[in-house]
Every structure is written in C-alpha cells, then in structure tokens.
Amino acid sequence: MAVVSTAMTQQPSSSPLPVAAAEQDKSSSAAPTEAAPESVTTVDFGNAEAVDLVRSLTDVGAMTRLLHECVAYQRALDLRLESLLAQRPDLDRHLVVLAGPRSTHLLDLARSDASLLLSSARSTSELADRVSRRVRDLDLAQSRVRDTLDLVDATLDRSRCLDAARRALAIDDLHAAANAVHDFLQIDARFSRSSDNGNDEQRRQLLDVKRHVESIARKRLTAAVDQRDHPAVLRLVQVFPPLGLQEEGLQIYVAYLKKVIALRARLEFEHLAELAEQAAAAQAERPDFVGCLTNLFKDIVLAVQENDEVLRSLCGEDGIVYAICELQEECDSRGTQILKKYVDHRKLARLASEINSHSKNLLSVGADEGPDPREVEMYLEEILALTQLGEDYTEFMVSKIRGLESVDPNLGPKATKAFKSGSFNRMLQDLIGFYVILEEFFMVENVRKAIRIDEHVADSLTTSMVDDVFYVLQSCFRRAISTSSINSVFAVLSGAMNLLSNEYQEALQHKMREPNLGAKLFLGGVGVQKTGMEIATALNNMDVSAEYVLKLRHEIEEQCAQVFPTPADREKVKSCLSELGDINIAFKQVLQSGLEQLMSTVSPRIRPILDTVTTISYELDDPEYAENEMNDPWVQKLLHGVETNILWLQPLMTSNNYDSFVHLVIDFIVKRLEVIMMQKRFSQLGGLQLDKEVRALINHFSEMSQRPVRDKFARLSQMSTILNFEKVSEILDFWGENAGHVTWLLTPSEVRRVLGLRIDFKPEAIAALRL
C-alpha cells in the first residue's frame, strides 16, 4: 500500500489526474460520512498482489481507472482513522476510571472468582470424562455378554436342531429332518461371523446329516417317480425346499409330470395308430385324431392347474412358467406326432399334389374334377377342428403366463416365444397350408357344380345357382376365418373373387346373350310366359347376386374384426374386401345392361303409340280443349300399351329389377315426348292440355313403381309450366333469384325455345328476356 501511495503522490502537479483527485478530495471532505460508502474498488489495495498488478499495467485507461480507485481507497482509510481517533477521549476517560483504587479492588475480586470457576469447570470435565469412559466400557462389556449369550443360545439351538435331525432320521421322518436342517442353517447364517466355520464340529455333523437326508430324498423320489406313486412324489418333493434344493425339486417334479403325460399320450397315440391302420377294414372304428389331441391338451392344462400350489411352493410363479415351458416340449413332441399321423392317414400331401397338378386348369371350364369334394369337405372339417383346438390351447397357455404378476421379466417373453416358434405350431401352419389348397379346390368345384346343375326353384324369383354359390362361399369363408390365419383368409378370398368375376359372372350373362331374345319374348305379338320367366330370372340372379356380394362382404368384415383385432390386420382385410365392392359394381353394370337389352325388346312395341302423338294438335280453342277432356287423345292408349307389355313381368321380377325396368320405360317415353313436343305449336289451352297429360303420366307411373318418378318428368313439367304462362315476362317470376326451391333443368336457350312454341308470344318479347 505504501508503494502505491508513493507512486501516486509522485505524479506531476500539472497532470490532470491528480488535479481531478484533489478536487474530488475537496468535495468529499465537506461530507466525509457520505463519501465513504460511495468509494467502491475492484482491487484490494491492502494486499501485496496489488503491487504486482500495478507493475503489470500497460494501458493508460486501466492505470487511470486504478488511480481513481486508489484515491478513493485512501480517502476511506483517512475517514476510518479519523473515526478511530475521535473515540480516543472516551477511551482515556474510561481508563482513568479503571485505574482508581475502588476499581482495582473489584478487578481483583473478579479475577479470583474467575479462577475458582475455571478450576471447578476443569474438575467437573475430568469427572465427566472418567464417568463416560466407564459407561462406554460397561456398554461394550454388556454387548459382548449379550452376544456371548446369543451365541450360547445359538449353540444350544443348533445342538437341538442337530439332535432333532438325527431323531427324525432315526424314525424315517424326512420332513422333520429337513426342517431341522433348515432351522440349523438359518441359525448358522446369523452367527457365521462369530464362529470358526472350518472347525465348527456341529456344522460339520449337520452337513453330514443334510447330505444323508438329500441322498435318501433323491433315492425315494426317484423310486416314487418310477412307480408313478403320485402321493409319495408330492410328499417327497416338499422335502427339497427346506434343504435349499427348490430348483432341483422343481425340475424333478416337472419331469415326473412330463413322464406321466408322455405315458398317457403314448398309449393313446398307439391306439390311434392301430385304428388308423385298421381304418380300411369293414366296420372298423374311425381314428379320433381330434379326441387324441384334446386329451393331450387336457392333461397338460390339468397338470398346470392342479399343481399350481405345489409349483408356487417350490419356486413361486417362476416355477409355474418353468412347468408350462417344459410341458410345452411334450406338447411339441406328442402334438406334432399326432398331426403328422393325421396328415399321413389322410394322405394330404398326395391329395394336395393331385390338386396342384391341375392348378393351372382349376379356374377354367372343363377342368378335371379331381378328388371327391364331399370327401374333401370332411377333411376340411377335421383340419379346422385340429387347428382351432391348437389355437385355443396356445391362447389359453399364453394368457396363463401373461396373467402371472411376479415373474422374471425375461422369462415371460421367452415362454411366449416358445409357443409361437415350437414344432407343434410349425406343424399347425403346415396343416393350414394343406387346408388352403383343399378349401380352394372345394370352393371351385362346388361353385362349378352349382352353375352346372342350375335349375329353376318353385316359388323363387332366382335359380338354384345363386343361393348355392353364395352358401358355398359363406361356408368357405367361415372355415377360413376360424383357422385364425389371416393368410388363409386372403387366399380363400382371392379364389372366391376370381370365381365371382369370371365363371359366375359369365353364367349370369349366359341367358341374356341368346340371339333373337326379343323375338322369343313376344312371339306372335304377345308375351311368352316361359321366355319372360327365363329372362326375368336371369335378371333377378344378377340383382340378388349383387346384393349377396355386399352381405358377404359385411359378414366377413364383422367376423374378421372379432378374430383379428389388431388395426393392421383390420386394414389388410378391409383393403382386400374392397375388391368385393368392385364385383358388386360389375354385377350392377351387367344387370343394367340386361335391363337395357330387355327394354330394347319392349320399346318397339311402345314407340308406335308415341308416334301417334306427332299427329295431335295443341293449338286448341275452347271446344277442342273440351273435346280432349271428354276423349283423351293419346295418354290412355300409351299407358295401356305400357301395361300390356311390361305389367305381366312384374310378378316374375324382383321389386328392384321391376322398378329399374319401369324407370327405363319412363326414360324412353320422356325422351321421345320431349322431342315431339319441341316440334309442336301451342296455344295457352294447348299448354294446359300438356300439363294435364304430364300429370296423368306421373300419377300412373308412381303407382307402378315404388321409387319416385316425378324427377323423370321434371323437364316435361317445366315445359308445360312455361307453356301455361299468360305472358312472356311471367317466366321472370320463376327464374333466377325468384326460383325459390325450383331447380330448372331447362337451359336459358331451351326456355326461349319453349316460349317460342306459343303461337301468341311475340319473338321480340322472347328475345328481349334477360335470363
């Protein structure tokens, strides 16, 4: 600090920095108590490091800043010194008082009392230390005594356990001996640090007893397992947990369960194989593969459920999972053996080979029939029963594992994977592969047969083919979905859609493709009932088939949603089923084409009546209008002609087909009338006459059809409305913003043309309209 001060005081007086500092000193001396708090420095000038800092400075700005800080620091020191010096008179006065004779006597008394107090506190502290030391020694001695007593008790308890184990062995009570060994080992574990394990005679003797008990338990358990003495096995396996051999006991007990199940499964399989060999003999009992597999699954499930408590007592819930996994190995072995025997017995490989050899011709007309479909259907039902049984068993066991709460996190997924990737599951997939081949063959052959034996059914609007084909498809889809294999569903669905869009659609169109169909329908000028029935039935087949396709799609979608709940599978099914929607559209298009073909045979019989309308005048005066009211010029003739030619077909057609046919007739009549009316001239009464005729047509056809027909006559109705106007400008009350709920189907040019049909409307007024 002295160095810094000297350096600052040696600055030349002409320098502006000291002058500023001096001015600050003068201003601060006027108020010394306020300046002290304002002096804030960033450097501790009372430290030796400040000198090194000053010597290292090279920047003038930094030097200037540090100078100001140093000056402020010096002022603060001066103020502090002045404050301390100002207290000196008070201190001197107090010292004079203390130096008096009375104060000296008081100070001597205080010193003497303080010495006595110090001596008393020191002796008390020493006494407390001695007492505390003795208390600690007593506590240590007490704890040692307690440990010694516990060790003595443990020694006595171990001795009693050893004696109890020996006595139990003497009377051949393995459970009591095992429990005594367990108690000894628990006591020994608690006091293992307080004894010399190597020289502990009791422990050596106990381990000898333990080994003896283990040896006897193993031998007797092995003998009980060999003799399949279930009560003895249950009794002896309970000896293992107290001996610390839980896992060994679990392994032996599960191996025993596997042995029992394997023995029963082997006997049943041998009986099954014997029946399969004798199946060709007359009156021979049929081998029950489903029953054999059911008994195997039943034994495994009962083994897990009935031994739940035993398995938990051995290794908790991990013991249950271990047992399920081990028993699943038996299922993989025996179950696979049963399925292979079934495949060999039914010769599915050879059957599939025969079908695949004709696979290129399966969907072509005239292909070889192949195996008997009735026999194939029996195989399909058997395969379905076997696969459903396997799926139900796997689902039950997997749900059993997932329902356990305190299982090793790695054990659960491993066990679940064992079910999905085991040999039995792989064999099930092979069986499903055979199922798909057989199902496709069965479906194709039965659909072809339904088409081949198609015949008219009494009191039915369709032939037998429609119901037969869709019953076959429905049965096939139900079986495919029951396999719980989405790939088999897709395979069957693909084959069904191929059949529907090719052979079946061709069969639907066969009748309508006959030549001279119109001539056969109206032979001799009247409708032929037999031909009409055949044509109507063919159209009905198309209509009902389109409806059945949608019902089939809806049913498949509902059943798949229950069997395949995952969103990904649902989307796949939905995407595949969209093709059925396309088939529905194709059937409707074929139906529409057939109806139009039927209409082409009816329209020549209606057209002559419509042609007579060209000769009728609509430039009516009052007498002529009155005459038309008395004698209808053409409407009743037209309606009579329509009824004569189409009404007899109504009981032969579905309501949907008949309505569609009526609407085609209406379309033909309306189009022809529009052309005819656009060529005529009208008076106002003529327009009123046309309006009455259009209303009569609407009313009559509304009674003939269940669908609304008014929209078909909309253009004619709007024409008659325009022709009834009093003046040209009246159209503006119904056009544009004034149209209200009316939707005009006539264009502005057509409106002007219709207005031009009125004989009393001036062309200039019509041309002046702004539409």
Residue pairs with C-beta under 8 A, 6 or more apart in sequence:
1 45
1 46
1 50
3 51
3 54
4 45
4 50
4 51
4 54
4 70
5 70
5 74
7 54
8 18
8 67
8 70
8 71
8 74
11 17
11 18
12 18
13 19
17 64
17 67
20 68
21 67
21 68
21 71
24 71
25 71
25 75
28 35
28 75
32 79
32 82
33 79
35 75
35 79
36 75
36 76
36 79
36 80
38 72
39 72
39 73
39 75
39 76
40 72
41 69
41 70
41 72
41 73
42 69
43 50
43 53
43 66
43 69
43 70
44 50
45 69
45 70
45 73
53 66
54 66
57 63
57 66
97 103
98 107
147 194
150 191
151 191
151 194
151 195
154 187
154 190
154 191
155 202
157 183
157 187
158 184
158 187
158 188
158 202
158 203
158 206
159 202
161 180
161 181
161 183
161 184
161 187
161 206
162 180
162 184
162 202
162 205
162 206
162 209
164 176
164 177
164 180
165 176
165 177
165 180
165 181
165 184
165 206
165 209
165 210
165 213
166 209
167 176
168 174
168 175
168 176
168 177
168 180
169 177
169 209
169 212
169 213
169 216
174 213
174 216
174 217
174 220
174 236
174 239
175 235
175 238
175 239
175 242
177 209
177 213
178 213
178 217
178 239
178 240
178 242
178 243
179 242
181 206
181 209
181 210
181 213
181 242
181 243
182 242
182 243
182 244
184 206
185 206
185 210
185 244
188 195
188 200
188 203
188 206
195 203
197 203
210 243
213 239
213 243
214 243
214 245
217 236
217 239
217 240
217 243
220 232
220 236
221 233
221 236
221 237
221 239
221 252
222 252
224 232
224 233
224 236
225 233
225 252
225 255
225 256
225 259
228 259
228 260
228 263
233 253
233 256
234 310
237 249
237 252
237 253
237 310
237 314
238 313
239 249
240 246
240 248
240 249
240 252
240 314
241 249
241 313
241 314
246 314
246 315
247 314
247 315
249 314
250 311
250 314
250 315
250 319
250 322
250 323
253 307
253 310
253 311
253 314
254 322
254 323
254 326
254 327
255 326
257 303
257 307
257 323
257 327
258 326
258 327
258 329
258 330
260 299
260 303
261 296
261 299
261 300
261 303
261 327
261 330
261 334
262 330
262 333
262 334
264 295
264 299
265 295
265 296
265 299
265 330
265 334
266 334
268 292
268 295
268 296
269 292
269 334
269 337
269 338
269 341
272 287
272 288
272 289
272 292
272 338
272 341
273 287
273 341
275 284
275 285
275 286
275 287
275 288
276 287
276 341
276 345
278 284
278 285
279 286
279 287
279 345
287 345
289 338
289 341
289 342
289 345
289 382
289 386
290 382
290 385
290 386
290 389
292 338
293 335
293 338
293 339
293 386
293 389
293 390
294 389
296 331
296 334
296 335
296 338
297 331
297 335
297 389
297 393
300 327
300 328
300 330
300 331
300 393
301 393
301 396
301 397
303 323
303 327
304 311
304 320
304 323
304 324
304 327
304 397
304 400
307 323
308 320
311 319
311 320
311 322
311 323
312 319
312 320
315 322
316 406
317 404
317 405
317 406
317 407
318 407
318 408
318 411
320 400
320 404
321 401
321 404
321 407
321 408
321 411
321 412
321 415
322 411
324 397
324 400
324 401
324 415
325 414
325 415
325 418
328 397
328 415
328 418
328 419
328 422
329 422
331 393
331 422
331 424
332 422
332 423
332 424
333 423
335 390
335 424
335 427
336 423
336 424
336 427
339 386
339 424
339 427
339 428
339 430
339 431
340 427
342 348
342 382
342 386
342 431
343 349
343 430
343 431
343 434
346 379
346 382
348 379
348 431
348 434
348 438
349 434
351 371
351 376
351 379
351 434
351 438
352 434
352 437
352 438
354 370
354 371
355 362
355 370
355 371
355 437
355 438
355 441
356 437
358 367
358 368
358 370
361 367
361 368
362 440
362 441
362 444
363 444
363 498
363 499
363 502
363 503
365 448
365 503
369 445
370 441
370 445
371 441
373 441
373 442
373 445
373 446
373 449
376 438
376 441
376 442
376 445
377 442
379 438
380 435
380 438
380 439
380 442
380 479
381 479
383 431
383 432
383 434
383 435
383 438
384 435
384 479
384 482
384 483
386 428
386 431
387 428
387 431
387 432
387 435
387 482
387 483
387 484
387 485
388 482
388 483
388 484
390 424
390 425
390 428
391 428
391 483
391 484
394 419
394 420
394 425
397 419
398 416
398 419
401 407
401 412
401 415
401 416
402 412
402 416
404 412
419 425
429 485
432 483
432 485
432 487
432 488
435 479
435 483
435 488
436 480
436 487
436 488
436 491
436 492
439 476
439 479
439 480
439 488
439 491
439 492
440 491
440 492
440 495
442 476
443 472
443 473
443 476
443 492
443 495
443 496
443 499
444 495
444 499
446 468
446 472
447 469
447 472
447 473
447 499
447 503
447 504
448 503
450 464
450 465
450 468
450 469
450 472
451 465
451 469
451 503
451 504
451 507
453 464
454 463
454 464
454 465
454 507
455 463
455 464
456 463
456 464
456 533
456 537
457 463
457 464
461 536
461 537
461 540
461 544
461 652
461 653
461 654
462 537
462 540
462 541
462 544
463 537
463 541
465 507
465 541
466 541
466 544
466 545
466 548
469 504
470 545
470 548
470 552
473 496
473 499
473 500
473 552
474 552
474 555
476 492
476 496
477 489
477 492
477 493
477 496
477 552
477 555
477 556
477 559
478 559
480 488
480 489
480 491
480 492
480 493
481 489
481 556
481 559
481 560
481 563
482 563
483 489
484 563
486 560
486 564
486 569
486 572
486 573
489 556
489 560
489 573
490 572
490 576
493 556
493 576
493 577
494 576
497 579
497 580
497 583
500 549
500 583
501 583
501 586
504 545
505 586
505 587
505 590
508 538
508 541
508 542
508 545
508 587
508 590
509 590
509 594
510 538
511 534
511 535
511 537
511 538
512 535
512 538
512 539
512 593
512 594
512 597
514 520
517 531
517 535
517 597
517 601
518 600
518 601
518 604
520 528
520 531
521 527
521 528
521 531
521 532
521 535
521 598
521 601
522 528
522 601
522 605
522 645
523 531
527 645
527 648
527 649
529 648
532 648
532 649
532 652
533 652
535 598
536 649
536 652
536 653
536 657
537 652
538 594
539 591
539 594
539 595
539 598
539 653
539 654
539 657
540 653
540 654
540 657
542 587
542 588
542 590
542 591
542 594
543 591
543 654
543 656
543 657
544 654
545 587
546 584
546 587
546 588
546 591
549 580
549 583
549 584
549 587
550 580
550 581
550 584
552 580
553 577
553 580
553 581
553 584
556 573
556 577
557 573
557 574
557 577
560 569
560 570
560 573
561 570
564 570
564 573
591 657
591 660
592 660
595 657
595 660
595 661
595 664
596 664
598 661
599 661
599 664
599 665
599 668
602 645
602 646
602 665
603 665
603 668
605 641
605 645
606 638
606 641
606 642
606 645
606 665
606 668
606 669
607 672
609 634
609 637
609 638
609 641
610 638
610 669
610 672
610 673
610 676
612 634
612 637
613 634
613 673
613 676
614 676
614 679
616 633
616 634
617 624
617 680
617 686
618 680
618 681
618 682
618 683
618 686
618 687
618 689
618 690
619 681
619 682
619 683
619 686
619 759
620 628
620 683
620 685
620 686
620 689
621 683
621 685
622 685
624 685
625 685
625 688
625 689
628 689
634 693
635 693
635 696
635 697
638 669
638 697
639 696
639 697
639 700
642 665
642 669
646 661
646 662
646 665
647 704
649 658
649 661
650 658
653 661
655 706
658 705
659 705
659 706
659 707
662 701
662 704
662 705
662 709
663 705
663 707
663 709
663 712
666 701
666 709
666 712
666 713
667 712
669 697
670 712
670 713
670 715
670 716
673 716
674 715
674 716
674 719
677 690
677 716
677 719
677 757
678 753
678 754
678 757
680 686
680 757
681 757
681 758
681 759
682 690
682 723
682 757
682 758
682 759
683 758
683 759
683 760
684 723
684 724
684 726
684 758
684 760
686 723
687 720
687 722
687 723
687 724
687 725
687 758
688 724
690 716
690 719
690 720
690 723
691 717
691 720
691 721
691 723
691 724
694 713
694 716
694 717
694 720
697 713
698 709
698 710
698 713
698 717
701 709
701 712
702 708
702 709
702 710
710 717
714 745
715 745
715 746
718 744
718 745
718 746
719 746
719 754
721 734
722 731
722 746
722 751
722 754
722 755
723 754
723 757
723 758
725 731
725 755
725 758
727 761
727 765
728 755
728 761
728 762
728 765
728 766
728 769
729 765
729 769
731 751
731 755
731 769
731 771
732 738
732 769
734 740
734 742
735 744
735 751
735 771
736 771
744 751
746 754
748 771
751 771
752 766
752 767
752 769
752 771
755 761
755 766
755 769
756 763
756 766
